[in-house]
Amino acid sequence: MTAPAIERLDDTDPQTIEFPLTATTQRVLHEAIGHCYDELAISREHRDDGDGVPADELFAHLEALYVATGDESLSRLELAYERGDR
């Protein structure tokens, strides 16, 4: 497996990754986003207290991203993240 070319400037947070939007990348993202959506929906169904339940807005964004990666219509995708205590 070959990792995408990511230039890591330093170890400061937040980190941002820009994905190359090839057909393969969008297909893999499509599958991963679908899995993420399903797992979050399952965990949401099993929570009675509402604590830690993802907001409806998150599901709407995931659904839109799922559709966009399915028809390969993304023109740009960045993922930003911050790591907790290391």
Contacts in CASP RR format, 6 or more apart in sequence:
PFRMAT RR
TARGET T0000
AUTHOR 0000-0000-0000
METHOD contacts of the structure
MODEL  1
MTAPAIERLDDTDPQTIEFPLTATTQRVLHEAIGHCYDELAISREHRDDG
DGVPADELFAHLEALYVATGDESLSRLELAYERGDR
4 17 0 8 1.000
4 19 0 8 1.000
4 20 0 8 1.000
4 25 0 8 1.000
5 20 0 8 1.000
6 17 0 8 1.000
8 15 0 8 1.000
13 81 0 8 1.000
13 82 0 8 1.000
13 83 0 8 1.000
14 80 0 8 1.000
14 81 0 8 1.000
14 82 0 8 1.000
15 80 0 8 1.000
15 81 0 8 1.000
15 82 0 8 1.000
15 83 0 8 1.000
16 78 0 8 1.000
16 79 0 8 1.000
16 80 0 8 1.000
17 78 0 8 1.000
17 79 0 8 1.000
17 80 0 8 1.000
18 76 0 8 1.000
18 77 0 8 1.000
18 78 0 8 1.000
19 25 0 8 1.000
19 29 0 8 1.000
19 77 0 8 1.000
19 78 0 8 1.000
19 79 0 8 1.000
21 72 0 8 1.000
21 74 0 8 1.000
21 75 0 8 1.000
21 76 0 8 1.000
21 77 0 8 1.000
23 72 0 8 1.000
26 69 0 8 1.000
26 70 0 8 1.000
26 72 0 8 1.000
26 74 0 8 1.000
27 69 0 8 1.000
27 70 0 8 1.000
27 72 0 8 1.000
29 65 0 8 1.000
29 69 0 8 1.000
29 77 0 8 1.000
30 66 0 8 1.000
30 69 0 8 1.000
30 70 0 8 1.000
33 62 0 8 1.000
33 65 0 8 1.000
33 66 0 8 1.000
33 69 0 8 1.000
34 62 0 8 1.000
34 66 0 8 1.000
36 62 0 8 1.000
37 59 0 8 1.000
37 62 0 8 1.000
37 63 0 8 1.000
37 66 0 8 1.000
40 54 0 8 1.000
40 58 0 8 1.000
40 59 0 8 1.000
40 62 0 8 1.000
41 59 0 8 1.000
43 53 0 8 1.000
44 53 0 8 1.000
44 54 0 8 1.000
47 53 0 8 1.000
68 74 0 8 1.000
END
